[in-house]
Amino acid sequence: MKYDFNNIVNRKNTKSIKWDLADESVLPMWVADMDFEVPDAVREAIINRAEHAVYGYTKIDNGYFESIINWWKRRYNYLLKKEWIRYSPGVVPAIHMLIRALTEPGDKVVIQTPVYHPFFSAIKNNSCELVENPLKFENGRYTMDLLDLQSRLKDPKVKVMILCSPHNPVGRVWTKDELTRLGELCIENNVIVIADEIHCDLVYKEYVHIPFTSISEEFAENAILCNAPSKTFNIAGIQASSVVIKNDTLRRKFDQMLQSIGGLSPNIFAIEATVAAYNHGEQWLDELLDYLKGNLDLLTEFISENIPQMKVIKPEGTYLVWVDCRELGLSAGELNSFFLKEAKVWFNEGKIFGSGGDGFMRINIACPRSIIEEGLWRIYKSYNTLHENNF
Ligand SMILES: Cc1ncc(COP(=O)(O)O)c(C=O)c1O
């Protein structure tokens, strides 16, 4: 192992949303960034560029596109073309722009709840109506309800579907069969798919991420891939992502949208960090995935042995763990205050992810193992108090 993920980096007073919004006594395990230092190559690239000390307007060069293209070729055996790729500071603004470019006010957009909450605002902020295709939850595992999807897509007002792959917060890495059926249904009903694949590199060993647009030419023509190095390499504060659009008409619509907001001039550090991460970050990522699996195993075993009223939903990908807390018998408000005020750990409340989220919590395990241990210990102590009083 070259990297030491056990190393604790003090993130307090670094303008970190995760740490600086939290009360001093609270352990923050919520928003989706990691408490790990980035790969050496990323740090060096940023320092080198910073030392140049002139930070003028920035041109995206071939090296940027090549780093993205080579990453997808190496990791997914999927060939992208430079002409299809657009820079965006983030996937969330990209999804906002895409919805605006691809819909008229009053159109409908499908999402699979419970799901990443900014999808809701991307739809509402662009005067569209949200259509939920709730995931099915059976025997501790989530699957797509494809029959329900089929009926919802029949509504001619539905123009777009946002696919979260892998899925945040339930952690599913969708199978080729699931993605294929979803893609066929969207094509049959003239619904464009926005595939948010920001978590695609964070997949546990037994599972394989399949890029939605790689499944067939028809899917590639009917879908848009949104991706970023930010989750993979812990550079969310640097603001780099890409939007990949093969279909000329859809790409033109997105370009017109970019033009209408005056274009997006890239951040020089975003370009440097992206290139360094994709070209030199692979070993770091492989070691990270092993470390995250260790964290996940610890969390899962500890909870199942000591807090049986909480059930970990086994994630297939992402460092976000979805936990069913309904057997604790607390209302949504009580549950949040149990974790935040009693146990003093900050998780994301399930209800923010929409229907099906009540009674669940999302735990971010991308932190040194000692922080996981501390968090578990805090929950355990408060759980025992709750247990003595209630059960
Ligand atoms: C599914 C999903 N999409 C997008 C984002 C954020 O994207 P960005 O920071 O590039 O806007 C997140 C962050 O948690 C996410 O989980």
The ligand as a Gaussian input file, in Angstrom:
#p B3LYP/6-31G(d) Opt

LIG

0 1
 C      -25.648000      11.390000      -7.993000
 C      -24.878000      12.659000      -7.807000
 N      -24.797000      13.551000      -8.804000
 C      -24.099000      14.699000      -8.674000
 C      -23.450000      15.009000      -7.494000
 C      -22.706000      16.299000      -7.333000
 O      -22.163000      16.709000      -8.521000
 P      -21.328000      18.058000      -8.649000
 O      -20.631000      18.298000      -7.360000
 O      -20.396000      17.757000      -9.788000
 O      -22.309000      19.123000      -9.006000
 C      -23.512000      14.110000      -6.419000
 C      -22.869000      14.435000      -5.133000
 O      -23.092000      13.819000      -4.139000
 C      -24.233000      12.913000      -6.586000
 O      -24.326000      12.010000      -5.598000

